[in-house]
Amino acid sequence: MNDPVHVTFIHGLANKPSPPELKRIWIEALSMPTATDQGFDPGGSGVTTSFVYWADLFYATPLDSSSYENLTDDPTEELDAGKAELSENDWTKALRKRFPEISESPDDTPDSNSPSGFERIPLPGFVKNKIMAEFMREAHDYLFNVQGIRDMIRTRVINDLRKIPTNSRKIMVGHSQGSFIAYDVMTGVNECPLIDGFMTIGSPLGIDEIQDKLVWTRENGFPTKLRGEWVNIYDSLDMVARLDPCLASDFRQNGREVVIDIRESNHGAWRHSATKYLQGTQLRQHLRRLCQREI
């Protein structure tokens, strides 16, 4: 008989469908058979799941599920008008330099400042600008605890983890900003229980400006609350993770590289897509292993 396992998913940047719809979409993507993998259905494998949802703290109305991860969405969509304006402090200025996609003009000029070894992301300029503006604001407001955003999201994560039976194996999976939210809770919240496995997907945790606002050191960045493996899944053309997609050298354990970096090739222009990652063969193989549900 398999031991009980629970996976806590934490979503990333931008507006999202309602919590039940987002969970349905993610589980369907993870379970969908592909040419190289039969799919991983957590429920069918005896693995329980939950989602920590935080998009409502930035957006007044959930996204329609038909528009989720649709790059033809209205590029003029605004964040919740009640939020404070993003301040041009040293942090935002430094991050803007790292992401030359962010510009005042919505053109599609070639990105001559792309990091060496990476192809220019084939997305329209207005799409790149919109995405990165959302990332900048949401990451900033979390890391600087604007209007208590960090406190509220931390509380949601801890409340979710407290609901898991004590005898269950606890796995955390964070996509995009969800990855550094999970990391922040494990390293910065004393009430966080021990975690048995951690998976980051399309993570910006390799960015210096993110690391500087977390409880982190390069030689001992591996969370002490994490007693199992950390698997980091990335696509090198993912525009959010691409500056430093590999995390092993930045989050060591007593000076040793222990994070398992796995390159997963998504398809199409939008490589940061959560649903594309969840259909990846290697992601599913490693998630099964973390859940002790290997085929």
C-alpha positions as CSV (number, residue, x, y, z in Angstrom):
1,M,0.0,0.0,0.0
2,N,1.3,3.4,-1.0
3,D,2.0,6.0,1.8
4,P,-0.2,9.1,1.8
5,V,1.1,12.0,-0.2
6,H,-0.1,15.5,-0.6
7,V,1.0,18.1,-3.2
8,T,0.6,21.8,-2.6
9,F,0.7,23.8,-5.8
10,I,1.4,27.5,-5.8
11,H,0.6,29.5,-9.1
12,G,2.7,32.2,-10.6
13,L,2.3,35.7,-12.0
14,A,-0.6,37.3,-13.8
15,N,-4.4,36.9,-13.4
16,K,-5.8,33.5,-13.1
17,P,-9.2,31.7,-13.4
18,S,-11.1,31.0,-10.2
19,P,-9.4,28.5,-7.8
20,P,-11.6,25.5,-8.8
21,E,-11.0,26.2,-12.5
22,L,-7.3,26.7,-12.1
23,K,-7.0,23.4,-10.2
24,R,-9.0,21.6,-12.9
25,I,-6.8,23.1,-15.7
26,W,-3.5,22.2,-14.0
27,I,-4.6,18.6,-13.1
28,E,-6.0,18.0,-16.6
29,A,-2.7,19.2,-18.1
30,L,-0.7,17.0,-15.7
31,S,-2.9,14.0,-16.4
32,M,-3.1,14.3,-20.2
33,P,-1.4,11.5,-22.1
34,T,1.2,12.6,-24.5
35,A,3.3,10.8,-27.2
36,T,6.1,10.2,-24.6
37,D,4.2,9.9,-21.3
38,Q,0.9,8.4,-20.2
39,G,0.2,11.3,-17.8
40,F,0.3,11.6,-14.1
41,D,-3.2,11.7,-12.4
42,P,-2.5,12.5,-8.8
43,G,-6.0,11.5,-7.6
44,G,-5.9,8.2,-9.5
45,S,-2.5,7.5,-7.8
46,G,-3.8,8.2,-4.3
47,V,-2.1,11.6,-4.1
48,T,-4.2,14.5,-2.7
49,T,-3.7,18.0,-4.0
50,S,-4.4,21.6,-3.0
51,F,-3.8,25.0,-4.5
52,V,-2.6,28.2,-2.8
53,Y,-4.3,31.0,-4.8
54,W,-3.2,34.6,-4.5
55,A,-4.2,36.2,-7.8
56,D,-7.2,37.8,-6.1
57,L,-4.9,40.0,-4.1
58,F,-3.9,41.8,-7.4
59,Y,-7.0,41.3,-9.6
60,A,-10.6,42.2,-8.8
61,T,-12.1,39.6,-11.1
62,P,-10.8,36.1,-12.0
63,L,-9.8,35.5,-15.6
64,D,-12.1,33.5,-17.8
65,S,-10.8,30.0,-18.1
66,S,-10.9,30.2,-21.9
67,S,-8.4,33.1,-21.8
68,Y,-5.9,31.4,-19.4
69,E,-2.4,31.5,-20.9
70,N,-3.8,33.0,-24.1
71,L,-1.3,35.5,-25.5
72,T,-4.0,37.3,-27.5
73,D,-5.5,38.7,-24.3
74,D,-6.0,42.4,-24.2
75,P,-2.6,43.9,-23.6
76,T,-4.1,47.0,-22.0
77,E,-5.6,45.0,-19.1
78,E,-4.7,46.7,-15.9
79,L,-3.9,45.4,-12.5
80,D,-6.3,46.1,-9.7
81,A,-6.7,49.8,-9.6
82,G,-6.6,49.7,-5.8
83,K,-3.0,48.7,-5.8
84,A,-0.2,51.2,-5.2
85,E,1.9,52.4,-8.1
86,L,5.1,50.5,-8.6
87,S,7.9,52.7,-7.2
88,E,11.1,53.3,-9.2
89,N,13.4,52.3,-6.4
90,D,16.9,50.7,-6.7
91,W,15.3,47.2,-6.9
92,T,13.0,48.0,-9.8
93,K,15.7,49.9,-11.7
94,A,18.1,47.0,-11.3
95,L,15.5,44.4,-12.5
96,R,14.6,46.6,-15.5
97,K,18.2,46.4,-16.6
98,R,18.1,42.6,-16.4
99,F,14.9,42.5,-18.5
100,P,15.4,44.7,-21.6
101,E,12.0,43.4,-22.8
102,I,10.5,46.1,-20.6
103,S,10.3,49.3,-22.6
104,E,8.1,52.3,-22.9
105,S,7.3,51.6,-26.6
106,P,5.4,48.4,-27.5
107,D,7.5,47.6,-30.6
108,D,9.0,44.3,-31.5
109,T,12.6,45.3,-32.2
110,P,15.3,42.6,-31.8
111,D,16.6,42.1,-28.3
112,S,20.3,42.7,-28.7
113,N,20.8,42.5,-24.9
114,S,19.6,38.9,-24.6
115,P,21.9,36.8,-22.4
116,S,24.5,35.0,-24.4
117,G,23.4,31.6,-25.6
118,F,19.7,32.3,-25.6
119,E,17.6,33.0,-28.7
120,R,15.4,36.1,-28.8
121,I,12.0,35.2,-27.5
122,P,9.6,35.3,-30.5
123,L,6.8,37.2,-28.8
124,P,5.3,40.5,-29.8
125,G,6.7,43.5,-28.0
126,F,3.4,44.5,-26.4
127,V,3.0,40.9,-25.0
128,K,6.5,40.9,-23.5
129,N,6.0,44.3,-22.0
130,K,2.7,43.3,-20.4
131,I,4.1,40.1,-19.0
132,M,7.2,41.6,-17.5
133,A,5.2,44.6,-16.1
134,E,3.0,42.1,-14.3
135,F,6.0,40.2,-13.0
136,M,7.8,43.3,-11.9
137,R,4.8,44.6,-9.9
138,E,3.7,41.3,-8.3
139,A,7.3,40.3,-7.4
140,H,8.0,43.7,-6.0
141,D,4.8,43.9,-3.9
142,Y,5.5,40.4,-2.5
143,L,9.1,40.9,-1.7
144,F,8.6,44.4,-0.2
145,N,5.3,43.4,1.5
146,V,3.4,46.2,-0.1
147,Q,0.0,46.6,1.7
148,G,0.8,43.3,3.6
149,I,0.8,41.2,0.4
150,R,3.7,39.0,1.6
151,D,2.1,38.4,5.0
152,M,-1.2,37.5,3.5
153,I,0.2,35.0,1.0
154,R,2.5,33.4,3.6
155,T,-0.5,32.9,5.8
156,R,-2.4,31.2,3.0
157,V,0.5,28.8,2.4
158,I,0.8,28.0,6.1
159,N,-2.9,27.5,6.4
160,D,-2.9,25.1,3.5
161,L,0.0,23.1,4.9
162,R,-1.6,22.8,8.3
163,K,-4.6,21.0,6.7
164,I,-2.4,18.2,5.5
165,P,-2.6,15.1,7.7
166,T,0.6,14.7,9.8
167,N,1.3,11.3,8.3
168,S,1.2,12.5,4.7
169,R,4.3,13.1,2.7
170,K,4.3,16.8,1.9
171,I,5.4,18.0,-1.6
172,M,5.4,21.7,-2.7
173,V,5.3,22.7,-6.4
174,G,5.7,26.3,-7.3
175,H,5.5,27.8,-10.8
176,S,7.1,31.1,-11.6
177,Q,6.5,33.5,-8.6
178,G,5.0,30.6,-6.8
179,S,8.5,29.1,-6.6
180,F,10.0,31.9,-4.6
181,I,6.8,32.2,-2.5
182,A,7.3,28.5,-1.5
183,Y,11.0,29.1,-0.9
184,D,10.3,32.2,1.2
185,V,7.8,30.3,3.4
186,M,10.3,27.4,4.0
187,T,13.1,29.7,4.9
188,G,11.3,32.7,6.5
189,V,8.3,31.3,8.4
190,N,9.1,29.4,11.5
191,E,5.6,27.8,11.5
192,C,6.3,26.0,8.2
193,P,6.3,22.2,8.7
194,L,9.0,20.0,7.3
195,I,8.6,19.5,3.6
196,D,9.5,16.1,1.9
197,G,10.0,17.3,-1.6
198,F,10.1,20.6,-3.6
199,M,9.7,21.3,-7.3
200,T,10.3,24.7,-8.9
201,I,9.0,25.3,-12.5
202,G,10.0,28.2,-14.6
203,S,11.5,29.8,-11.6
204,P,13.1,33.3,-11.3
205,L,14.9,32.3,-8.1
206,G,18.2,32.5,-9.9
207,I,17.9,36.3,-10.2
208,D,20.1,38.2,-7.7
209,E,17.4,40.8,-6.9
210,I,15.0,38.1,-5.9
211,Q,17.6,36.3,-3.8
212,D,18.6,39.5,-2.0
213,K,15.1,39.8,-0.6
214,L,14.9,36.2,0.8
215,V,16.5,34.4,3.7
216,W,19.4,33.1,1.6
217,T,23.1,32.5,1.3
218,R,24.8,30.9,-1.7
219,E,26.6,28.3,0.4
220,N,23.6,27.4,2.5
221,G,20.6,28.4,0.4
222,F,19.0,25.0,0.5
223,P,16.0,25.3,2.9
224,T,16.5,23.7,6.3
225,K,12.8,22.9,6.3
226,L,13.2,20.7,3.2
227,R,14.3,17.2,4.2
228,G,13.9,15.7,0.7
229,E,15.0,16.6,-2.9
230,W,14.6,19.9,-4.7
231,V,14.0,19.4,-8.5
232,N,14.1,22.5,-10.7
233,I,12.5,22.3,-14.1
234,Y,13.3,25.0,-16.7
235,D,13.1,25.8,-20.4
236,S,16.0,27.9,-21.5
237,L,13.7,30.0,-23.6
238,D,11.3,30.7,-20.7
239,M,11.5,34.5,-20.6
240,V,11.0,34.6,-16.8
241,A,13.5,32.0,-15.8
242,R,16.1,32.5,-18.6
243,L,18.5,34.9,-16.9
244,D,19.7,32.1,-14.6
245,P,17.5,29.0,-15.0
246,C,19.8,26.6,-13.2
247,L,19.7,26.8,-9.4
248,A,22.2,24.3,-8.1
249,S,25.1,26.7,-7.8
250,D,23.0,29.3,-6.1
251,F,21.2,27.2,-3.5
252,R,23.9,24.9,-2.1
253,Q,23.7,22.8,1.1
254,N,26.9,23.2,3.2
255,G,28.7,24.3,0.0
256,R,27.6,21.3,-2.1
257,E,25.4,21.5,-5.2
258,V,22.3,19.4,-4.5
259,V,19.4,21.0,-6.4
260,I,18.6,18.8,-9.4
261,D,18.3,21.1,-12.5
262,I,16.3,19.6,-15.3
263,R,15.9,21.2,-18.8
264,E,12.5,20.6,-20.2
265,S,11.8,21.8,-23.8
266,N,8.3,23.3,-24.2
267,H,6.9,24.3,-27.5
268,G,5.6,27.4,-29.2
269,A,6.4,31.1,-28.3
270,W,5.1,31.1,-24.7
271,R,7.6,28.8,-22.9
272,H,6.7,30.0,-19.4
273,S,3.3,28.3,-19.7
274,A,2.4,26.3,-16.6
275,T,0.2,23.9,-18.6
276,K,3.0,23.2,-21.1
277,Y,5.5,22.5,-18.3
278,L,2.9,20.1,-16.7
279,Q,2.8,18.1,-19.9
280,G,6.6,17.6,-19.9
281,T,7.9,14.1,-19.7
282,Q,10.7,14.9,-17.3
283,L,8.6,17.0,-15.0
284,R,6.1,14.1,-14.6
285,Q,8.8,11.6,-14.0
286,H,10.4,13.6,-11.3
287,L,7.0,14.5,-9.7
288,R,6.0,10.9,-9.6
289,R,9.3,10.1,-7.9
290,L,8.9,12.9,-5.3
291,C,5.4,11.4,-4.7
292,Q,6.8,7.9,-4.5
293,R,4.5,6.9,-7.4
294,E,7.1,5.8,-10.0
295,I,5.8,3.6,-12.8
